[in-house]
Amino acid sequence: QVQFVESGGGLVQPGGSLRLSCAASGIIFSRYAMGWYRQAPGKERELVAAITSGGTTNYADSVKGRFIIFRDNAKNAVYLQMNSLKPEDTAVYYCNSPFGPTARYAWGQGTLVTVSS
């Protein structure tokens, strides 16, 4: 059974930083692209950052230059370093493996990021 466990969220002031972690189990992690998604209140879930099995990264325009995605295949983990956070980054953040317009597996519980002064 594939499972993702996200952690690292919290309350941070605008301009601050957070690092999110995602631990994956039940898959051969190194074979799959991974992504970080977020869902803000009243909005649809969106993909904000992705990394291929080979390490190529892509970012949504809204986070480009501020967020960094990276992975550690030895730990079956993917991370999201978030810098220069803005109130509009407030959302529940999830990890999953991107599959076309959607995601490959069931969603974890996510981790809440709140950016507020």
C-alpha positions in Angstrom: 0.0 0.0 0.0 1.4 3.4 -1.0 1.5 6.0 1.7 2.8 9.5 1.9 3.4 11.3 5.2 3.9 15.0 5.0 5.4 17.1 7.8 7.0 20.4 8.6 4.1 22.9 8.2 3.3 25.6 10.7 2.7 29.3 11.2 5.3 31.6 9.7 5.5 35.3 9.1 5.6 36.8 5.6 9.1 36.6 4.3 10.0 33.6 6.4 11.0 30.1 5.4 9.8 26.5 6.0 11.0 23.2 4.9 8.4 20.5 4.2 9.2 16.8 4.2 7.4 13.8 2.7 8.2 10.2 3.6 7.0 7.7 1.0 6.4 4.0 1.5 5.1 1.2 -0.6 6.7 2.2 -3.9 10.1 1.9 -5.6 10.6 5.6 -4.8 13.6 6.2 -7.1 11.6 5.3 -10.2 9.0 7.9 -9.9 8.7 11.6 -10.4 7.5 13.3 -7.3 5.6 16.6 -6.7 4.4 19.0 -4.1 0.8 20.1 -4.4 -1.2 22.6 -2.3 -4.8 23.4 -1.7 -5.8 26.7 -0.4 -9.3 27.3 1.2 -12.0 27.4 -1.5 -9.5 26.5 -4.3 -8.6 23.5 -6.2 -5.5 21.5 -5.5 -2.5 22.6 -7.7 0.9 21.3 -8.4 3.6 23.8 -7.3 6.8 21.8 -7.8 7.9 18.6 -9.3 11.1 16.6 -9.6 11.7 13.7 -12.0 13.4 10.5 -11.1 16.6 12.0 -12.7 16.4 15.2 -10.7 15.0 17.6 -13.2 12.8 20.2 -11.5 9.8 22.3 -12.6 7.9 25.0 -10.7 4.7 26.8 -11.0 5.2 30.5 -11.9 3.8 31.5 -8.5 6.6 29.9 -6.6 9.5 30.0 -9.1 12.6 31.5 -7.5 11.3 31.0 -4.0 10.7 27.3 -3.6 13.1 24.5 -4.1 12.2 20.8 -4.4 14.7 18.1 -3.8 14.7 14.4 -3.1 16.7 11.8 -1.2 16.1 8.4 -2.8 18.0 6.6 -0.1 15.5 7.9 2.4 12.4 7.6 0.2 11.8 11.3 0.8 11.1 14.5 -1.0 11.4 17.9 0.4 10.2 21.4 -0.3 12.3 24.4 0.8 10.0 27.4 0.9 11.6 30.9 1.1 10.2 34.4 1.0 6.8 33.1 2.0 3.7 35.1 1.2 0.2 35.1 2.7 -1.0 33.6 -0.6 1.2 30.5 0.0 -1.2 29.6 2.9 -2.5 26.1 2.1 -2.4 22.5 3.0 0.6 21.0 1.2 0.6 17.4 -0.1 3.1 15.2 -1.9 2.4 12.6 -4.5 3.6 11.3 -7.8 2.4 13.4 -10.7 0.5 11.5 -13.4 -0.7 13.7 -16.3 -3.2 16.2 -14.9 -3.7 14.3 -11.7 -1.7 12.3 -9.2 -0.8 8.6 -9.2 -1.8 7.6 -5.7 -4.2 8.3 -2.8 -3.5 11.5 -0.9 -1.9 11.7 2.5 -3.1 14.0 5.3 -1.0 16.9 4.1 0.6 19.5 6.3 -0.8 23.0 6.9 1.3 26.1 6.1 -0.1 29.4 7.3 1.7 32.6 6.4 0.5 35.5 8.5 1.7 38.3 10.6 
